[in-house]
Amino acid sequence: MKLNLHDYFNEDLIGAEVIDFVPVIEDDGEILLGQINLRLEDGRMVVIAPVMRGMVPWLKLKILNVQD
């Protein structure tokens, strides 16, 4: 059975715990997140952070193999 990208992310991210995030609250009350840190069920950490590619912002997922 071939997994597509959606299945791959669901397999790892379902059950992930948000352990930290970097919020920015604008004067008008809008909340922006600069970074989100997750802990997967197997102990790995995932950092979701914005990066600019030219004029286009992208979200970068960095998976860290860190154990407690």
C-alpha positions as CSV (number, residue, x, y, z in Angstrom):
1,M,0.0,0.0,0.0
2,K,1.4,3.4,-1.0
3,L,1.0,6.2,1.5
4,N,0.5,9.7,0.2
5,L,1.8,12.8,1.9
6,H,-1.4,13.4,3.8
7,D,-1.3,9.9,5.3
8,Y,2.4,10.3,6.2
9,F,1.7,13.5,8.2
10,N,-1.4,12.1,9.8
11,E,0.5,9.0,10.9
12,D,3.1,11.1,12.8
13,L,1.1,14.2,13.8
14,I,-2.1,12.7,15.2
15,G,-1.5,12.5,18.9
16,A,1.3,15.0,18.9
17,E,1.5,17.3,21.9
18,V,2.1,21.1,21.5
19,I,4.9,21.8,23.9
20,D,5.7,25.4,23.0
21,F,4.8,28.2,20.5
22,V,5.9,31.7,19.8
23,P,2.8,34.0,19.7
24,V,2.7,37.6,18.6
25,I,-0.5,39.5,19.5
26,E,-1.1,42.5,17.2
27,D,-2.8,45.8,18.4
28,D,-6.0,44.8,16.7
29,G,-6.1,41.4,18.6
30,E,-4.9,39.3,15.7
31,I,-2.7,36.4,16.9
32,L,0.2,35.3,14.8
33,L,2.4,32.2,15.5
34,G,6.1,32.5,14.8
35,Q,6.9,28.9,15.6
36,I,5.2,25.8,17.0
37,N,7.0,23.0,18.7
38,L,5.4,19.5,18.9
39,R,6.4,16.3,20.7
40,L,5.4,13.2,18.7
41,E,4.2,10.0,20.5
42,D,7.6,8.4,19.8
43,G,9.5,11.2,21.6
44,R,10.8,13.0,18.5
45,M,10.4,16.8,18.4
46,V,9.0,18.7,15.4
47,V,9.5,22.4,14.9
48,I,7.2,24.2,12.6
49,A,8.6,27.6,11.7
50,P,8.1,30.1,8.9
51,V,10.8,30.7,6.3
52,M,10.9,33.2,3.4
53,R,11.7,31.9,-0.1
54,G,12.0,35.0,-2.1
55,M,8.7,36.9,-1.6
56,V,6.8,33.8,-0.5
57,P,6.5,32.6,3.2
58,W,6.6,28.8,3.7
59,L,6.3,26.6,6.7
60,K,9.4,24.5,7.5
61,L,9.0,21.3,9.4
62,K,12.2,20.2,11.2
63,I,12.1,16.8,12.9
64,L,14.6,16.4,15.7
65,N,15.4,12.9,17.0
66,V,15.6,14.0,20.7
67,Q,14.6,11.6,23.5
68,D,13.8,12.7,27.1
